[in-house]
Amino acid sequence: MMRSGRSKCLRVLRRVAGRGAAADIDSVVGPGRWWVMGAWKQTVATLVSMVGCAGNVTETESEPVALRSGVAELVAPNGRNLNGRNLNGRNLNTPELGQLLVSVDLAGARIAGEILGAVRLEGSVFHGVASSGPVSGQSFLGARFTGNLSSGDTVELRVDGIEPGAGADADVWAYHVSYYDAADALWKPACAAADGSALGAIPMAGRWDYRQGVPGGGAKVDDVARFTFACEGAAIAKCVRFGYRPWGTTADGLSLADHHQACTRMVRADFCGDGTSHTTDGQWVNLHDGVSVQTDTEAWLHEAEWDADGARCFTQTTRAAQSVSCPGQTQHTHCGKWAHFQAGTLIMSEVPPAQ
């Protein structure tokens, strides 16, 4: 692996604007940082923070409104994606800053004060029924939802902007969401970058178990009553951007839901499948699979094989700062053999040779 603290800067070509149109962006990596990259299918677009909005929210209720940019207490990102590879990180979705936004209720969603019925997600697009009839898509600009915190408390959420997907990513919509901080009487970004700028969030059906070091930690929970606003840059949204849409299928009709969950384990280096991350943000990693969503583009050292429950096996060459042990877990032999894609392995990961 590359050493942190090296002074050499890397110049990275990044492609933006989807499969096809491209522009060169120079990214300089400073000393003391580890950066990760993983292969995208063909020329899968690099995620650029989605700041554009379909419109502005007009406040119709009596709550104080003073939107401001600031690092949200609820959420922070863990890196950016670069063309051809990816940055890994520790966060499943939100960091522990007192509380976590663990889920959002579908019931009780409202637009302009009217509670909607039959609210659901189709992919990452909201649908519901108002008194005037069905509503969907851009109609959810300004919608309010109730978020659930790890403490058991709730928080008011508001959709401030909607960025529809385009091209091959037409089914991946991103939303700018704020939460109401009653103590400050302010609306603040629910997903924010280190500089305080708002980041988009992809709504994902169901919720995740944010516990660490316990059975079930890091697992996807199929909860039909709730969904997750997955912040761009953290593992849940990142794996959607890699092409593993849990609502999608392969050309052969195979659901990608398990591939998405395996990807969240891989990004966080959750080798034991208990929610514990064994990595630090920004190390390099390459990933590939057996269904041609991600192809192997790097001649790197094999790290691990992954399924929805964690690593099926891993080598001595990992992103972990210390050796990893998973008591009671049986390791498959000959880790990294391509044939293992036919025996339950969903994703394989590689790390760069030591330099």
N, C-alpha and C positions, 0 to 999 in steps of 0.2 A: 504494500500500500504506500501511497505517497505520504510523506511526513507533513504534519501541520507545522506552520511557522516558516515554511520555505518562502523565500523572497521572490522567487520566479513568478511572473505574471503570465496568465494564459489568455490568449486571444481566441475567442470562440465565435464561430459563424452560427448565427441563429436565424432560423426561418420563421416568418410570421405570416399571418393571413391565410392559414389553411393549407391544404394540399394543393400545391400549384404555385400561386403568386408568392414571391419570396423577396426579402430584403435583408441586407447584411447589417447585423448589429454587433458591435464590438463589446465584449464583456470582459472586464479586467478583474481578475481574482487577486486580492491582496494577500499579504503575508498572514499567517496564522489561521487560514481557512482551509477546510477540506471541502472539495466539491465532488458531486456524484453525477454520473450520467448513465442512462439506460436506453436501449434502442426503441425507436418508434417504428410502427409499420410504415414502410415507404418513406414519405416525407410528412409525417403527422405534424400538424402545426404546433409551434411553441406557444405555450400559454403566455399571453401578454395581459397584464392586469386589466380586467374589464371595468373601465371607468365610465364608458358611455352609457347614457340612460335613454330610454324611449320617451321620456317626458318628465315633468316635474310633478311632485306631489303637491296637491292643494289641500291644506289642512281644513277639515270641516268640523272637527270636534274641539272641545274646550281645553284640551291638554296644552300646556306650554310647548311651543315649538321653537327650537333654536338649534338647528343642525350644525354640528361643528366637526371638523376633522380632528381625531385624536386617537391614540392607541386605546382600543376598546379593552375594558376589563374582562370581557368574555372570551375573546378570540384573538389569536395571532397566527401568522403564517409560518411555514418552516422552510421556505426556499422558493426558487423559481425553476421552471422546466427549461431545458435547453434542447435545441434541435438534435435529434439522433440519440440522446441520452437523457438521464434525469437526475435531479438532485434528490437525495433521500433526506429523511428527517425523523425526528422522534414523535412528532405530534400525530395522533390519529385524526383529530379535528381541532380541538381546543386545548390550550395549556391550562395547567392548574394555577389559577390566580384566585384562590378562595372558593370559587364555584365553577362548574362547567354547565354550558348549555347542552343538556343531554338529549333533548328531543323537542319537537314542536307539535302541537295538537292540530289535527285537521278540523275537528269539530270546533265550532265557535268562530271560525274565520269570518271576517266581515269586510265589506267594501262600502264606504260612505255611510258607515253606521249600521248597515243592514247585514244581519247574520245570514250567511249562505248555507245552503243545504247541499248534501252529497258532494262535499269537497274531496277531491282525489288528485293524485298525480298520474299522468300518463307520460312515462319517461321522466322528464324534468319540467313538464308543462302542467300548470294548475288548471283544473276544471271544477266547476261548481254550478249551482243553480240559484239564481236570484228571483225576486218576485216578478221581474220582467222576462225571465227565461234563462236559458243556459248562458254562462259566462266562462271565458277561458283566456289563456294567453295574456295578451297585453292588458286585458280588462282587470288583471290583478295588480296593476300599478296602484299603489296606495293602500293595498290590502293590509289588514291587521291580523296577526296570529298571536297565540299564547305559547310562549316558550317555557319549557320545564328545566329548572336548575337542579344541580346535584343535591342541593340542600332540601329539596322538596318545595321550594318557593317557585313562583312563576314570574315571568317578565313579559312585558308587552313588546311585540316586534312589528315593524312596519316595512313594507316593500317600497323603497324609494326610487328604484330604477330597474328596468328589465332589459337584458341584452339577449335577443333571440340567437340561436345557433345559426350557422350558415354552412352551405356546401355539404361536405361529408359529415360535418358536426351539427347538422340542422336540428337534431334531436337533443342537443345539449344547450340548455338555456341557463344563463347566469343572472342572478338577481342581486341588487344592492339592498342590503337589509340593515336597518338600524334598530336599536333597542332603547327603551325609555328608562333613563336613570332618574328615578324619583328623587334621590337625594340631591342631585344637582339640577333637577327639573330641566334636563336636556336630553335630546336624542343623540345617540352616539353610534358609530359604525359597529355592527356586530362582527364584521370581519375587517381587520385593519392591518396594514403593513407596518413595519417598524417605524416608518416616518409619519405614521398617522393617517395616511391616505386610505380610503375605503377600497376594499377588495370585494370581488363578486363571490357569490355562494351558489352552489348547485343543489337544488332540493333533491333529496334522495329518499325514496320510500323506506320506512322502517327506521330503526335506531341502532346504536352500537353500545356495547358494554364497555365502559371506560375504565373498569377496574384493572389493576395490574398485579401480577404475581399470583393469580388465583384461577382455577378452572373457569372457563367461560370469558375471561378477560380478553378484550379486543374483538369479541365475536359480534357478528351481525345478528340483530334480533328482528324477526319478521313481525312487526307490530303494525297491523292494518289501520290503527287509529292515530298513528304518529309518523312523522318524517324527520329528517335531519337536514339542516342547512349546512352543507359541507363547504367550508371555506376554501377558496382557491389557494393552492400551495401546500395544503396539508394532505395527508395520505388518502382520505376518502375521495376528495375531488381530484387529486392528482391521478389516481388510478382510472378515473373516468376519462381524463385527458389522454391517458395512455391507450385508450381504445377499449377498455374493459367496462363497458356500460352494463350494469347489472340487469337492466331491462332489455338489453340487446341479445342477439344470437349470432353464431357463426354462420357461414354460408351453408353449413350442413344442418342448421337449425338447433345447434347446441347452445343452451343458455350460458351467458357469460357471468352469471351471478357469482358462481364459485371462483371464477378467475379474478373477479374484482376483489373478493374477500382475500384470496391468496395474495393478491398484489398489495393490499393494505398491510398484511403480515410482512411481506418482503420489504416494502419501503421502510418500515419501522424496525426491520431486523428483529421481529418477534419470533425468534427461533423456537421457543418452547410453546408457543401458542397460548400463552397465559396473559397476554396484554403487556408484557414487559418488553420495552425497547432496549436493544443491546447495541445501539449506535449513537453517534452524535450527528447533528445536522450537517449536511453538506458534503458528505463523503461520496466518492464516485462508485456507481454500481451500474452494471449492464444487465438487462433482463431480456428473456425471450421465452417463447411458449411453443406448443405443438399445434396451435390452431391458426398460425400465420397472422395474428394480430401484432405481435412483436417478433421481429426476426433478429437473429444473432449477428451483430455487426462488429463485434470486438473479439480479438484473440487474447482474451484475458483469462485470469485464473478462476476456475470454478469455485463458487462459494457454497451454494445450497440449492435444494429442490424444495418447492413449496406447494402446499394445497391450502384449502380454506382453514385448516386447523393449525397451521404453522409450518415449520420446516420438517419435511420427511427425512431429510438427512442434511448434514453440513460438514464442510471440511475444516481443516485447521486454519485456512485462509479466509477470514471473515472480517467484517467491519467492526467487530466488537473490540473494545479496548482491552478486555480480559477474556480468558478462555470461557466458553459457554458450556454449561452442563444442564441437561434437562432430565432430572431423576424420573425413572419409570418410563422414559420414552425410548422406544426401540428405533435405532438408526438403520436405515436401509443401506446396504453395502453398495460399493462401486458408485458412489454419488456422482452424478453428472452425466450418466449414460443417456443418450437420446432415447433409447428404447423405453426408458422409464415414463415417458409421456403416454405410453400405452398402458401403463400400470398404475395410474392415479396421480402422477405428478402433473401439475398445471403450469407452473412457471419455474424457470431456473434463473439463478442470478450469478453474476461474475463480478470480480473486483480486479482492478488493475494490478500489474506486477509491482513489487516494491521498487522504489527508486531512491 
